[in-house]
Amino acid sequence: MSVTTKLDNSELKMRAWDFENDHEDIIALLEIVFEKELESKGLNVKVIFDEFKSIRPLFNFLGIFSRKYKHSMDGFVFENKDGVIVASVNIGYSIFHWEVAMVATHPDYRRRGLARRLVTAAIDHARELGAKLCVLEVLDENEPAYKLYRSLGFIHFDSITRQKLDFKKPSETPLMNLPEGYDIIKSDRSKKSNQARYDLDLRVTPENVQVFHPVDKRKYFKPLLIRMIRPIAKRLLKFKHHEWLIYNEGNPVGHVSVSPSRQEGSPHRIEMMLDPAHNHVLSEPVLAYCLDNLRKNTAIGENILVEFRTSETLLLETTRKHGFVDIETMHLLGLKF
């Protein structure tokens, strides 16, 4: 795409995006803007959009009971005089907060203030719908975007580091026994196990993070309607998920989960939440347990992704020891209304 130096913003039009009609053009834009990031993770942005399309009717159904669910994939775009989308932003309701994402400007249209106007529109949209908090991620190396969000009032409250492992390498990590006194038990999503995960999250989340963005109990005790819809969504997405709680002398000290890839372009994911007091003895055997589970339950050769708070150096060192490589560090920023 080429533009002349005489082109100014008066020839660009900002409007709300129409997901059904715009998603293919937005996918094309995101593939250009985030080419390196998508490649490093093994992500296919079309897969992400297709998954949302498949469960969108469920969000519309939930919108009967709370209109916010109808706004899980709202957004705004700039299009040029030829009707080509050259910049975008997504703003969506996610129960715990609103999320700003997919902030993308085509390289030919940068440094013209488009991102600022789009993010401002997204913030105003969320505020009008009753948002109390908007959250976004920004790559630590993207100083211009970081400064933009800070200038709009966003507060930097946390950072996460994402890593990946080539699928062939889990076979190189031998299964290890948990230390004596520890047991790993499949999580049944009962009231008791939900409470255990909630209490664990409170212990794991740093105090300075909780001051700005407290652990939301609704993450573990979801409304009845959401619990009823979840099995349908899992069938639509062909979603497989395995999770376990780790106990030490009857006390929960860890929660881990494995989400095998559903198709090409969608990586495997491992999540580990370990009590800091037990990290030093649990991190290696628990990681090996998760890798062994993936090795036995999938043949799809996609990357394996994990992420931890950047401050969780012991966990990051453990994953690096077993072949994971850092692919990005993201700063988490939030704006309260």
ZIKATA-V119387 format. One line per field, one symbol per residue. ss: DSSP state (2 for helix, 1 for strand, 0 for the rest). Layout:
# ZIKATA-V119387
ss->???
This chain:
# ZIKATA-V119387
ss->0000000022201111002222222222222220222222200022222222222222222200002222200111111000001111111110000111111110222000022222222222222200001111111000222222222000111111111110222222000000000111110000222222222222220022222200002220000222222222222220000111111100111111111000000001111111022222222222222222222220000001111110002222222220001111111111110
